[in-house]
Amino acid sequence: MDTTQITDTPPPTSQPSLAEQKRAARGATRPGDRIFLGLSRGSGILLLVIMAAIAGFLTYRASIAISKDDANFFTAFEWNTQLDPPKFGIAVLVFGTIVSSIIAMAIAVPIAVAIALFLTHYAPRRLRGPIAYVIDLLAAVPSIVYGLWGALILVPHMNGLYGWLDDYLGWTGIFSWQQGAPRSMLTVGILLAIMILPIITNVSREVFRQVPQMHEEAALALGATRWEVIRMAVIPFGRSGVISASMLGLGRALGETMAVATVLSPTFDIQASLLDPGGGTFAQNIASKFGEASETGRDALIASGLVLFVITLLVNGAARMIIARRKEYSGANA
């Protein structure tokens, strides 16, 4: 006798459409969802308000100072706010800030990426922890401690490097040395490189640790060496992260104050050689002159702070554009 098994199947339930899901997410019907939505939205709006308030304050005070300036604010090689009318300009500060930051990035970024790759792909497990701990400890050192170390230890030991650069590269003019105290832009750049090295290393290390294991295994299966795996799989995946880490380091280099003020011998002129004392940066100039500045002098310093604010925004905007262009090649969507 043939038997048939009859099973009751529930009727298919209709799935909500994508538009309905979006409306439900925006609606936030539960109290916790509504509270979280309000807090997150308020935080974003508050951040924009704070940024706008800072920009407005800097612009207002800067306009007052520039209206009283008897020199060209962007091209003058002078900072004398005690005159009547005052004369001040930011040409030296722009040059010093950019040059010292470029030197710091040129030194720190390759070393930081190499350390991050060593920790994630080469170092034995028993060494990774101690080395990472030391790098994290460097990130926690205050700026003034770096400045004291730079003034007492780094500067007296730079004579040998300066002499070597003058002997072999002095003919370029950029590395000629007049036997002065090594309190120059090159020393500042080296100190800034040491300061931003932990930031770039830590972020790059975390990015390289996120590389999908299947990418590396596929490259190894095709006969790639370890360096070829890093070149073809690891670095393309982490390129955007390395750029972000570099921009974080650059932001600190642009705004570093006490360490630069402790090491540099500031003068309001631009030296052709990176080894000669002189120059200045925005943050160093503000820190050294703000305490004794008059009202007009403080407004002038605020005007220079506005320029540094704009430079920082432009740098971060450029970094976002670079990351957006390379996003499809980063491997993040693989």
C-alpha positions in Angstrom: 0.0 0.0 0.0 1.5 3.3 -1.1 1.6 6.0 1.6 2.2 9.6 1.0 3.6 12.0 3.6 1.9 15.3 3.7 3.7 18.1 5.4 2.3 21.5 6.1 4.6 24.2 4.8 4.0 27.7 6.1 3.2 30.3 3.5 6.1 32.3 2.3 6.6 35.6 4.2 7.2 38.7 2.2 10.6 40.3 2.8 10.6 44.0 3.3 11.9 46.0 0.5 15.2 48.0 0.6 13.2 51.3 0.9 11.2 49.9 3.8 14.4 48.8 5.6 15.9 52.3 5.2 12.7 53.9 6.5 12.7 51.6 9.5 16.3 52.4 10.2 15.6 56.1 10.0 12.5 55.8 12.1 14.3 54.3 15.1 11.2 53.0 16.8 12.8 51.7 20.0 13.7 54.2 22.7 17.3 53.1 22.8 17.6 53.5 19.0 16.1 57.0 19.2 18.5 58.0 22.0 21.5 56.7 20.2 20.4 58.3 16.9 20.0 61.7 18.7 23.3 61.5 20.5 25.2 60.5 17.3 23.5 63.2 15.2 24.1 65.8 17.9 27.8 64.8 18.2 28.3 65.3 14.5 26.5 68.7 14.5 28.4 69.8 17.6 31.7 69.0 15.9 30.8 71.1 12.9 29.7 74.0 15.2 33.0 73.9 17.1 35.0 73.9 13.8 32.9 76.8 12.5 33.4 78.7 15.8 37.1 78.2 15.7 37.3 79.3 12.1 35.1 82.3 12.7 37.1 83.4 15.8 40.5 83.0 13.9 39.2 84.9 10.9 37.8 87.8 12.9 40.9 88.3 14.9 43.1 87.8 11.9 41.2 90.4 9.9 41.9 93.0 12.7 45.6 92.3 12.7 46.0 92.2 8.9 44.2 95.5 8.6 46.8 97.1 10.8 49.8 95.5 9.1 52.1 97.9 7.3 53.9 95.0 5.5 52.7 92.3 3.2 51.3 89.6 5.5 52.2 86.7 3.1 55.6 87.8 1.8 57.3 89.9 4.5 60.4 88.6 6.2 59.8 90.5 9.4 57.9 90.2 12.7 57.7 93.4 14.7 54.3 94.1 16.2 55.7 96.8 18.5 56.1 99.3 15.7 53.4 101.9 14.9 52.1 100.7 12.5 53.2 97.1 13.0 55.0 95.1 10.4 54.8 91.3 10.3 54.7 88.5 7.7 54.6 84.8 7.6 56.9 83.9 4.7 59.6 82.5 7.0 57.1 80.6 9.1 55.5 79.0 6.0 58.9 78.0 4.7 60.1 76.6 8.0 56.9 74.7 8.8 56.7 73.0 5.4 60.4 72.2 5.2 60.7 70.7 8.7 57.6 68.7 8.1 58.8 67.4 4.7 62.1 66.4 6.3 60.3 64.6 9.1 58.0 62.7 6.7 60.9 61.7 4.4 62.7 60.1 7.4 59.8 58.8 9.4 57.4 57.2 6.8 59.9 54.7 5.2 61.2 53.7 8.7 57.7 53.4 10.2 56.4 51.2 7.3 59.5 49.0 7.5 59.0 48.5 11.2 55.3 47.7 10.7 56.1 45.1 8.1 58.8 43.6 10.2 56.5 43.3 13.2 53.7 41.7 11.2 55.6 39.5 8.7 59.2 38.9 9.8 59.7 39.3 13.6 59.5 36.1 15.8 56.4 36.0 18.0 58.5 36.5 21.2 60.0 39.8 19.8 56.8 41.4 18.5 55.4 42.2 22.0 58.4 43.9 23.4 59.1 45.9 20.3 55.5 47.0 20.0 55.5 48.0 23.7 58.6 50.2 23.2 57.0 51.9 20.2 53.8 52.5 22.2 55.9 53.9 25.0 57.5 56.4 22.6 54.1 57.7 21.6 53.3 58.5 25.3 56.4 60.7 25.8 55.5 64.4 26.3 56.7 66.9 23.7 58.7 68.9 26.2 60.7 65.7 27.1 61.5 65.2 23.4 62.6 68.9 23.3 64.9 68.6 26.3 66.4 65.4 24.9 66.9 67.1 21.5 68.5 70.1 23.1 70.8 68.2 25.5 71.6 65.0 23.6 70.7 65.3 19.9 72.1 68.8 19.1 75.6 68.2 20.6 75.9 64.9 18.6 74.9 66.4 15.3 78.3 67.9 14.5 79.6 64.6 13.0 76.6 64.3 10.6 76.7 67.9 9.7 80.4 67.6 8.9 79.9 64.6 6.8 77.1 66.2 4.8 79.2 69.3 4.3 82.2 67.3 3.0 80.2 65.2 0.5 77.1 67.2 -0.3 78.1 70.7 0.6 78.5 71.6 -3.1 74.7 71.5 -3.5 74.4 74.5 -1.2 71.5 72.8 0.7 73.9 70.8 2.9 76.7 73.4 3.3 77.7 74.1 6.9 79.3 77.2 8.3 80.4 75.4 11.6 77.5 77.0 13.5 75.5 75.4 16.2 73.4 72.6 14.7 70.1 74.2 15.7 68.7 74.2 12.2 65.8 72.9 10.2 67.5 69.5 9.6 67.8 68.9 13.4 64.2 70.0 13.8 63.1 67.6 11.1 65.0 64.7 12.6 63.5 65.4 16.0 60.0 65.6 14.5 60.6 62.3 12.6 61.4 60.6 15.9 58.2 62.1 17.5 55.8 61.0 14.7 57.4 57.6 14.1 55.3 55.8 16.7 52.0 57.1 15.3 52.7 56.1 11.8 54.1 52.7 12.9 51.2 51.7 15.1 48.5 52.6 12.5 50.4 50.9 9.7 50.9 47.8 11.8 47.2 47.5 12.5 46.4 48.0 8.8 48.9 45.3 7.7 47.4 42.9 10.3 44.1 43.2 8.5 45.3 41.8 5.2 43.2 38.8 4.3 45.2 35.6 4.9 43.9 34.2 1.6 45.6 36.9 -0.3 49.0 36.0 1.1 48.4 32.3 0.8 47.3 32.7 -2.8 50.5 34.6 -3.6 52.6 31.9 -1.9 50.8 29.2 -3.7 51.8 30.9 -7.0 55.5 30.7 -6.0 56.0 34.2 -4.7 58.7 35.0 -2.2 57.9 36.7 1.0 59.0 40.1 -0.3 56.8 39.5 -3.4 53.9 38.7 -1.2 54.4 42.0 0.7 54.8 43.9 -2.6 51.8 42.4 -4.4 49.3 41.6 -1.5 50.2 43.5 1.7 51.2 46.9 0.5 48.4 47.4 -2.0 45.9 46.4 0.6 47.3 48.7 3.2 48.2 51.7 1.0 45.2 53.8 2.1 45.9 53.0 5.7 49.5 54.0 5.4 48.5 57.3 3.8 46.1 57.9 6.7 48.8 57.1 9.2 51.2 59.5 7.4 48.7 62.3 7.5 48.2 61.8 11.2 52.0 62.1 11.6 52.1 65.1 9.4 49.4 66.8 11.4 51.5 66.5 14.5 54.7 67.6 12.7 52.9 70.7 11.4 51.6 71.7 14.9 54.5 70.7 17.1 55.4 73.5 19.5 57.6 72.9 22.5 60.1 70.5 21.0 60.7 72.8 18.0 61.0 75.9 20.3 63.5 74.1 22.5 65.8 72.9 19.7 65.6 75.6 17.0 67.4 79.0 17.0 64.7 81.1 15.4 65.5 84.0 13.1 63.2 85.7 10.6 65.2 84.9 7.5 65.3 81.9 5.1 68.6 80.0 5.0 69.6 78.4 1.7 71.3 75.6 3.7 69.3 73.2 5.9 72.3 73.0 8.2 72.5 76.7 9.1 70.7 78.0 12.2 67.6 80.1 11.6 64.1 80.0 10.4 60.9 79.3 12.3 57.6 77.6 12.4 54.1 78.7 13.1 53.7 76.8 16.3 57.1 77.7 17.6 56.6 81.4 16.8 53.2 81.5 18.6 54.6 79.7 21.7 57.7 82.0 22.0 56.0 85.3 21.4 52.5 85.0 22.8 53.4 85.6 26.5 55.0 89.0 25.9 52.8 90.1 22.9 50.6 93.2 23.0 47.0 93.1 21.8 48.0 93.7 18.3 50.8 91.1 18.6 48.3 88.5 19.8 46.0 89.3 16.9 49.0 88.9 14.6 49.8 85.5 16.1 46.2 84.4 15.8 46.4 85.4 12.1 49.4 83.1 11.7 47.4 80.4 13.5 44.7 80.8 11.0 47.1 80.1 8.2 48.3 77.0 10.0 44.7 76.0 10.4 44.0 76.3 6.7 47.2 74.4 5.8 46.1 71.6 8.1 42.7 71.4 6.5 44.2 71.4 3.0 46.6 68.6 3.9 43.8 66.5 5.3 41.6 67.2 2.4 44.3 66.2 0.0 44.8 63.0 2.0 41.1 62.2 1.7 41.2 62.7 -2.0 44.2 60.4 -2.4 42.5 57.7 -0.3 39.3 58.0 -2.3 41.1 57.6 -5.6 43.0 54.5 -4.4 40.1 52.9 -2.5 39.2 50.4 -5.2 42.8 49.2 -5.3 43.3 48.8 -1.6 41.8 45.3 -1.4 39.3 46.4 1.2 36.4 45.1 -0.8 38.0 41.8 -1.8 
